[in-house]
Amino acid sequence: MDQKIVDNVIAIVDRHTEAEARRDYDATMATFGATAGWKLLPQNIIIDGHDAVRAFYEQLIPTLDRLSVTRELLGQWANETGVVRRDRFAHDTPNGRIEFELVSILFVEDGHVTMEHAYGWPDESLRVLGFL
């Protein structure tokens, strides 16, 4: 494994997640390459294409802000093609605050994120966010 390439992949994913955290949709979308996609599993929610991914962010992020979301990186592992992140999230719901861990795989190709898979997003959260 070439550590210089791995470090570059981590830097690309860091730019992506930092742009998400700043709520900078243009910068977030600029981290995607020729393709853009999101998959929420096991719910099999698939968001494919730049326009659909941007619309997803424009719906998701303001809603999370209204729900007082917090996010804590618990760990990450990387290779030359992507980064696996483990994060703890918490946010408000009508029934109180929920906490959950989410594992995400961000795939990187030619210097850009191409796809993000998120595993473990609870249905209760997705209902509040309007995705179920």
C-alpha positions in Angstrom: 0.0 0.0 0.0 1.3 3.4 -1.0 1.0 5.6 2.1 1.2 8.8 0.0 -1.8 7.7 -2.0 -3.7 6.7 1.1 -3.0 10.1 2.7 -4.3 11.8 -0.4 -7.5 9.7 -0.3 -8.0 10.7 3.4 -7.5 14.4 2.5 -10.1 14.1 -0.2 -12.6 12.6 2.2 -11.7 15.2 4.9 -12.5 18.0 2.4 -15.8 16.3 1.6 -16.9 15.9 5.3 -15.6 19.3 6.2 -17.7 20.9 3.4 -20.7 19.0 4.7 -20.1 20.3 8.2 -19.9 23.9 6.9 -23.1 23.4 5.0 -21.3 24.4 1.9 -23.2 22.6 -0.8 -21.1 23.8 -3.7 -17.9 22.7 -2.0 -19.4 19.4 -1.0 -20.5 18.7 -4.6 -17.1 19.8 -5.9 -15.6 16.9 -4.0 -17.5 14.5 -6.3 -16.1 13.5 -9.6 -17.8 12.5 -12.8 -20.3 10.4 -10.8 -22.0 11.1 -7.5 -24.1 8.8 -5.3 -25.3 7.9 -1.9 -26.7 4.6 -0.6 -28.4 4.2 2.8 -28.3 0.5 3.7 -30.1 -1.7 4.7 -33.0 0.5 3.7 -31.8 0.4 0.1 -32.3 4.2 -0.4 -30.3 5.0 -3.4 -29.5 8.6 -4.5 -27.8 8.7 -7.8 -26.4 11.5 -9.9 -25.2 15.0 -9.1 -28.6 16.7 -9.1 -30.2 14.0 -6.9 -27.3 14.1 -4.4 -27.4 17.8 -4.1 -31.1 17.7 -3.5 -30.5 15.1 -0.8 -28.0 17.3 0.9 -30.3 20.4 0.6 -33.1 18.4 2.3 -31.0 16.5 4.9 -28.6 19.1 6.3 -31.1 21.9 7.2 -33.4 19.3 8.8 -30.5 17.9 10.9 -29.7 21.5 11.9 -33.3 21.9 13.2 -32.9 18.7 15.1 -29.7 19.8 16.9 -27.5 17.1 15.3 -24.1 16.3 16.8 -21.5 14.1 15.1 -18.4 12.5 16.6 -15.8 10.6 14.6 -15.1 7.4 16.4 -12.5 6.0 14.0 -11.5 5.7 10.3 -9.6 3.3 8.2 -8.3 4.0 4.7 -6.7 2.4 1.7 -5.9 3.6 -1.8 -9.6 3.6 -3.0 -11.6 4.9 0.0 -12.2 5.6 3.6 -14.4 3.8 6.1 -15.6 6.1 8.9 -17.4 5.2 12.1 -19.4 8.1 13.5 -21.7 8.6 16.5 -24.7 10.9 15.7 -27.4 12.2 18.0 -30.4 14.4 17.2 -33.8 15.3 18.5 -37.0 13.5 17.5 -40.6 14.1 18.6 -40.1 11.2 21.0 -36.8 12.6 22.5 -33.2 12.5 21.5 -31.7 9.5 19.8 -28.1 8.4 19.4 -26.7 6.0 16.9 -23.5 4.9 15.2 -23.1 5.0 11.5 -20.5 3.3 9.4 -19.8 5.0 6.1 -17.7 4.0 3.2 -16.6 6.8 0.9 -15.2 5.6 -2.4 -12.5 7.7 -4.1 -11.4 7.6 -7.7 -9.3 10.0 -9.7 -9.1 12.5 -6.8 -12.8 12.7 -6.2 -15.5 11.0 -4.1 -17.6 8.8 -6.3 -20.0 7.2 -3.9 -20.9 7.1 -0.2 -22.5 4.0 1.4 -24.0 4.6 4.9 -24.8 1.6 7.1 -26.8 1.7 10.3 -29.0 4.8 10.0 -32.0 3.9 12.1 -35.5 4.1 10.6 -36.7 6.3 13.4 -34.2 9.0 12.3 -35.0 8.6 8.6 -38.7 9.0 9.3 -38.1 12.3 11.1 -35.8 13.4 8.2 -38.6 12.6 5.7 -36.8 9.8 3.9 -39.2 7.0 5.0 
